[in-house]
């Protein structure tokens, strides 16, 4: 492969990497944010277990 062919494959790899980064950012923006708070179903399950 000549120098230009290697450059094109490097550019393609860099472009694919950038696309993957952008897609990951979009998925992160669209997913709910976990704040560390239990859900209502988790809270009710905990209160049902507490028998002292």
Jmol script that loads the backbone (N, CA, C; Angstrom):
load data "model"
ATOM      1  N   UNK A   1       0.852  -1.171   0.000  1.00  0.00           N
ATOM      2  CA  UNK A   1       0.000   0.000   0.000  1.00  0.00           C
ATOM      3  C   UNK A   1       0.898   1.234   0.000  1.00  0.00           C
ATOM      4  N   UNK A   2       0.597   2.187  -0.835  1.00  0.00           N
ATOM      5  CA  UNK A   2       1.407   3.398  -0.888  1.00  0.00           C
ATOM      6  C   UNK A   2       1.011   4.350   0.246  1.00  0.00           C
ATOM      7  N   UNK A   3       1.720   5.455   0.328  1.00  0.00           N
ATOM      8  CA  UNK A   3       1.506   6.412   1.422  1.00  0.00           C
ATOM      9  C   UNK A   3       0.075   6.951   1.424  1.00  0.00           C
ATOM     10  N   UNK A   4      -0.466   7.208   0.261  1.00  0.00           N
ATOM     11  CA  UNK A   4      -1.812   7.757   0.184  1.00  0.00           C
ATOM     12  C   UNK A   4      -2.840   6.734   0.679  1.00  0.00           C
ATOM     13  N   UNK A   5      -2.644   5.467   0.355  1.00  0.00           N
ATOM     14  CA  UNK A   5      -3.559   4.422   0.816  1.00  0.00           C
ATOM     15  C   UNK A   5      -3.558   4.285   2.317  1.00  0.00           C
ATOM     16  N   UNK A   6      -2.397   4.382   2.918  1.00  0.00           N
ATOM     17  CA  UNK A   6      -2.312   4.320   4.387  1.00  0.00           C
ATOM     18  C   UNK A   6      -2.980   5.534   5.010  1.00  0.00           C
ATOM     19  N   UNK A   7      -2.801   6.677   4.391  1.00  0.00           N
ATOM     20  CA  UNK A   7      -3.433   7.896   4.907  1.00  0.00           C
ATOM     21  C   UNK A   7      -4.948   7.811   4.853  1.00  0.00           C
ATOM     22  N   UNK A   8      -5.455   7.246   3.775  1.00  0.00           N
ATOM     23  CA  UNK A   8      -6.904   7.102   3.653  1.00  0.00           C
ATOM     24  C   UNK A   8      -7.452   6.131   4.687  1.00  0.00           C
ATOM     25  N   UNK A   9      -6.749   5.037   4.921  1.00  0.00           N
ATOM     26  CA  UNK A   9      -7.244   4.083   5.919  1.00  0.00           C
ATOM     27  C   UNK A   9      -7.153   4.681   7.319  1.00  0.00           C
ATOM     28  N   UNK A  10      -6.133   5.492   7.564  1.00  0.00           N
ATOM     29  CA  UNK A  10      -6.017   6.168   8.861  1.00  0.00           C
ATOM     30  C   UNK A  10      -7.147   7.181   9.018  1.00  0.00           C
ATOM     31  N   UNK A  11      -7.440   7.917   7.955  1.00  0.00           N
ATOM     32  CA  UNK A  11      -8.528   8.896   8.010  1.00  0.00           C
ATOM     33  C   UNK A  11      -9.870   8.201   8.224  1.00  0.00           C
ATOM     34  N   UNK A  12     -10.063   7.062   7.573  1.00  0.00           N
ATOM     35  CA  UNK A  12     -11.299   6.312   7.744  1.00  0.00           C
ATOM     36  C   UNK A  12     -11.432   5.836   9.189  1.00  0.00           C
ATOM     37  N   UNK A  13     -10.359   5.332   9.745  1.00  0.00           N
ATOM     38  CA  UNK A  13     -10.392   4.867  11.137  1.00  0.00           C
ATOM     39  C   UNK A  13     -10.695   6.023  12.079  1.00  0.00           C
ATOM     40  N   UNK A  14     -10.099   7.180  11.842  1.00  0.00           N
ATOM     41  CA  UNK A  14     -10.346   8.346  12.685  1.00  0.00           C
ATOM     42  C   UNK A  14     -11.799   8.811  12.553  1.00  0.00           C
ATOM     43  N   UNK A  15     -12.331   8.782  11.346  1.00  0.00           N
ATOM     44  CA  UNK A  15     -13.721   9.190  11.134  1.00  0.00           C
ATOM     45  C   UNK A  15     -14.683   8.223  11.827  1.00  0.00           C
ATOM     46  N   UNK A  16     -14.415   6.935  11.740  1.00  0.00           N
ATOM     47  CA  UNK A  16     -15.270   5.949  12.396  1.00  0.00           C
ATOM     48  C   UNK A  16     -15.212   6.104  13.914  1.00  0.00           C
ATOM     49  N   UNK A  17     -14.037   6.411  14.438  1.00  0.00           N
ATOM     50  CA  UNK A  17     -13.884   6.634  15.873  1.00  0.00           C
ATOM     51  C   UNK A  17     -14.675   7.858  16.308  1.00  0.00           C
ATOM     52  N   UNK A  18     -14.617   8.912  15.526  1.00  0.00           N
ATOM     53  CA  UNK A  18     -15.352  10.136  15.847  1.00  0.00           C
ATOM     54  C   UNK A  18     -16.858   9.888  15.804  1.00  0.00           C
ATOM     55  N   UNK A  19     -17.317   9.132  14.825  1.00  0.00           N
ATOM     56  CA  UNK A  19     -18.744   8.799  14.734  1.00  0.00           C
ATOM     57  C   UNK A  19     -19.173   8.019  15.971  1.00  0.00           C
ATOM     58  N   UNK A  20     -18.348   7.072  16.404  1.00  0.00           N
ATOM     59  CA  UNK A  20     -18.671   6.295  17.597  1.00  0.00           C
ATOM     60  C   UNK A  20     -18.750   7.201  18.828  1.00  0.00           C
ATOM     61  N   UNK A  21     -17.853   8.182  18.926  1.00  0.00           N
ATOM     62  CA  UNK A  21     -17.879   9.121  20.053  1.00  0.00           C
ATOM     63  C   UNK A  21     -19.160   9.946  20.049  1.00  0.00           C
ATOM     64  N   UNK A  22     -19.545  10.444  18.881  1.00  0.00           N
ATOM     65  CA  UNK A  22     -20.749  11.271  18.761  1.00  0.00           C
ATOM     66  C   UNK A  22     -21.984  10.442  19.107  1.00  0.00           C
ATOM     67  N   UNK A  23     -22.040   9.204  18.619  1.00  0.00           N
ATOM     68  CA  UNK A  23     -23.184   8.345  18.921  1.00  0.00           C
ATOM     69  C   UNK A  23     -23.254   8.043  20.410  1.00  0.00           C
ATOM     70  N   UNK A  24     -22.122   7.830  21.056  1.00  0.00           N
ATOM     71  CA  UNK A  24     -22.101   7.567  22.499  1.00  0.00           C
ATOM     72  C   UNK A  24     -22.595   8.781  23.274  1.00  0.00           C
ATOM     73  N   UNK A  25     -22.213   9.975  22.836  1.00  0.00           N
ATOM     74  CA  UNK A  25     -22.683  11.194  23.496  1.00  0.00           C
ATOM     75  C   UNK A  25     -24.192  11.336  23.346  1.00  0.00           C
ATOM     76  N   UNK A  26     -24.724  11.018  22.167  1.00  0.00           N
ATOM     77  CA  UNK A  26     -26.168  11.106  21.940  1.00  0.00           C
ATOM     78  C   UNK A  26     -26.916  10.123  22.828  1.00  0.00           C
ATOM     79  N   UNK A  27     -26.404   8.904  22.947  1.00  0.00           N
ATOM     80  CA  UNK A  27     -27.051   7.907  23.797  1.00  0.00           C
ATOM     81  C   UNK A  27     -27.036   8.354  25.256  1.00  0.00           C
ATOM     82  N   UNK A  28     -25.930   8.948  25.674  1.00  0.00           N
ATOM     83  CA  UNK A  28     -25.813   9.408  27.055  1.00  0.00           C
ATOM     84  C   UNK A  28     -26.817  10.534  27.323  1.00  0.00           C
ATOM     85  N   UNK A  29     -27.003  11.427  26.365  1.00  0.00           N
ATOM     86  CA  UNK A  29     -27.941  12.534  26.539  1.00  0.00           C
ATOM     87  C   UNK A  29     -29.378  12.032  26.597  1.00  0.00           C
ATOM     88  N   UNK A  30     -29.675  10.942  25.890  1.00  0.00           N
ATOM     89  CA  UNK A  30     -31.045  10.440  25.822  1.00  0.00           C
ATOM     90  C   UNK A  30     -31.383   9.491  26.966  1.00  0.00           C
ATOM     91  N   UNK A  31     -30.401   9.024  27.701  1.00  0.00           N
ATOM     92  CA  UNK A  31     -30.667   8.091  28.785  1.00  0.00           C
ATOM     93  C   UNK A  31     -30.973   8.863  30.065  1.00  0.00           C
ATOM     94  N   UNK A  32     -31.784   8.264  30.934  1.00  0.00           N
ATOM     95  CA  UNK A  32     -32.091   8.940  32.193  1.00  0.00           C
ATOM     96  C   UNK A  32     -30.849   9.025  33.076  1.00  0.00           C
ATOM     97  N   UNK A  33     -30.838  10.017  33.913  1.00  0.00           N
ATOM     98  CA  UNK A  33     -29.702  10.234  34.810  1.00  0.00           C
ATOM     99  C   UNK A  33     -29.991   9.517  36.128  1.00  0.00           C
ATOM    100  N   UNK A  34     -29.069   8.675  36.562  1.00  0.00           N
ATOM    101  CA  UNK A  34     -29.227   7.976  37.830  1.00  0.00           C
ATOM    102  C   UNK A  34     -28.670   8.855  38.936  1.00  0.00           C
ATOM    103  N   UNK A  35     -29.508   9.226  39.890  1.00  0.00           N
ATOM    104  CA  UNK A  35     -29.103  10.123  40.972  1.00  0.00           C
ATOM    105  C   UNK A  35     -28.754   9.375  42.243  1.00  0.00           C
ATOM    106  N   UNK A  36     -28.848   8.064  42.230  1.00  0.00           N
ATOM    107  CA  UNK A  36     -28.540   7.290  43.411  1.00  0.00           C
ATOM    108  C   UNK A  36     -29.721   7.134  44.347  1.00  0.00           C
ATOM    109  N   UNK A  37     -30.878   7.626  43.957  1.00  0.00           N
ATOM    110  CA  UNK A  37     -32.072   7.508  44.774  1.00  0.00           C
ATOM    111  C   UNK A  37     -32.811   6.230  44.395  1.00  0.00           C
ATOM    112  N   UNK A  38     -33.303   5.485  45.373  1.00  0.00           N
ATOM    113  CA  UNK A  38     -34.040   4.267  45.042  1.00  0.00           C
ATOM    114  C   UNK A  38     -35.400   4.611  44.435  1.00  0.00           C
ATOM    115  N   UNK A  39     -35.897   3.725  43.606  1.00  0.00           N
ATOM    116  CA  UNK A  39     -37.213   3.928  43.013  1.00  0.00           C
ATOM    117  C   UNK A  39     -38.290   3.611  44.049  1.00  0.00           C
ATOM    118  N   UNK A  40     -39.518   3.944  43.745  1.00  0.00           N
ATOM    119  CA  UNK A  40     -40.618   3.693  44.668  1.00  0.00           C
ATOM    120  C   UNK A  40     -40.755   2.199  44.944  1.00  0.00           C
ATOM    121  N   UNK A  41     -40.615   1.371  43.921  1.00  0.00           N
ATOM    122  CA  UNK A  41     -40.732  -0.071  44.129  1.00  0.00           C
ATOM    123  C   UNK A  41     -39.603  -0.592  45.014  1.00  0.00           C
ATOM    124  N   UNK A  42     -38.414  -0.013  44.897  1.00  0.00           N
ATOM    125  CA  UNK A  42     -37.311  -0.423  45.768  1.00  0.00           C
ATOM    126  C   UNK A  42     -37.572   0.004  47.210  1.00  0.00           C
ATOM    127  N   UNK A  43     -38.172   1.179  47.385  1.00  0.00           N
ATOM    128  CA  UNK A  43     -38.483   1.645  48.741  1.00  0.00           C
ATOM    129  C   UNK A  43     -39.531   0.763  49.407  1.00  0.00           C
ATOM    130  N   UNK A  44     -40.561   0.409  48.674  1.00  0.00           N
ATOM    131  CA  UNK A  44     -41.626  -0.420  49.263  1.00  0.00           C
ATOM    132  C   UNK A  44     -41.117  -1.817  49.554  1.00  0.00           C
ATOM    133  N   UNK A  45     -40.221  -2.337  48.750  1.00  0.00           N
ATOM    134  CA  UNK A  45     -39.645  -3.647  49.011  1.00  0.00           C
ATOM    135  C   UNK A  45     -38.817  -3.609  50.278  1.00  0.00           C
ATOM    136  N   UNK A  46     -38.140  -2.526  50.517  1.00  0.00           N
ATOM    137  CA  UNK A  46     -37.315  -2.392  51.729  1.00  0.00           C
ATOM    138  C   UNK A  46     -38.173  -2.310  52.973  1.00  0.00           C
ATOM    139  N   UNK A  47     -39.284  -1.570  52.904  1.00  0.00           N
ATOM    140  CA  UNK A  47     -40.137  -1.429  54.088  1.00  0.00           C
ATOM    141  C   UNK A  47     -40.823  -2.738  54.400  1.00  0.00           C
ATOM    142  N   UNK A  48     -41.087  -3.554  53.399  1.00  0.00           N
ATOM    143  CA  UNK A  48     -41.704  -4.853  53.624  1.00  0.00           C
ATOM    144  C   UNK A  48     -40.762  -5.837  54.297  1.00  0.00           C
ATOM    145  N   UNK A  49     -39.462  -5.649  54.126  1.00  0.00           N
ATOM    146  CA  UNK A  49     -38.470  -6.558  54.696  1.00  0.00           C
ATOM    147  C   UNK A  49     -38.143  -6.212  56.151  1.00  0.00           C
ATOM    148  N   UNK A  50     -38.367  -4.995  56.553  1.00  0.00           N
ATOM    149  CA  UNK A  50     -37.962  -4.539  57.884  1.00  0.00           C
ATOM    150  C   UNK A  50     -38.989  -5.028  58.920  1.00  0.00           C
ATOM    151  N   UNK A  51     -38.678  -6.165  59.544  1.00  0.00           N
ATOM    152  CA  UNK A  51     -39.564  -6.680  60.588  1.00  0.00           C
ATOM    153  C   UNK A  51     -38.733  -6.955  61.833  1.00  0.00           C
ATOM    154  N   UNK A  52     -38.700  -5.979  62.706  1.00  0.00           N
ATOM    155  CA  UNK A  52     -37.963  -6.132  63.970  1.00  0.00           C
ATOM    156  C   UNK A  52     -38.843  -5.805  65.130  1.00  0.00           C
TER     157      UNK A  52
END
end "model"
wireframe off; spacefill off
backbone 0.3
color backbone group
